[in-house]
């Protein structure tokens, strides 16, 4: 198959990650619990770079254990426990996690998403303005 594979719990998680990735990635969805068919598909991916990026909850830990048993060389990516789910994790944090794992991330897409969130949140909008002002003042 070749390329990178990310194992996630559901379609929403895959779509959220796809929205900021700047490289082709194959997603394997576990739909909460990896059954025998899903584990067989994961085992067939041995030649690929396989990553596990699931929610920081009981279900996510159960998935991690099952995948670690079937595919011990898979790398595990984590969201902060305070966010619990990939679906509710800020895109900025997801981008950081992916970049640390050497994925190409579309930073313009992340910036657009953050600015869209800021439109609805006056406090976040003010924080972004202060951040951009500091960025402009920074000597290059």
C-alpha positions, 0 to 999 in steps of 0.5 A: 500500500505505501504511505502513512495510515492513521487509525481513528475512531470515526468519520468525524475524526478522519475528516477533521484531520484531513482538513489540515493535512497537506499530504495524502493519508489513508484512514482506518476507522474503528467505529469505537471498537476494533473488531476482527475484520478491522484488526485484520486490515490493520495487520495487513498494513505492516509495511506502512507507517501506521499511527493511532490517533484516538480519543483520550477516553476509555474507548480510545485506550481499549483501541490503543491496546488492541492495535498495539497487540496486533501491530506493535510498531504503530506510533501513538499520537495523543490529544490532551486529556482536557479535550477528550475527543479529536472532534473537540480538540482545537485544530491548532493542537491537532496540527502541533501533534501531527507536525511533531510526528512529521506530517505535512500540515496545511498551516493556512487551513489551520489559520483560516479555521482559527480565524473562523472560530474567533469570529464567533468568540470575542475573547478569542478574537482579541487574543488573536489580534494581540498575537498578530500585533506581536507577530508584526512587531517581531524583527525578522 
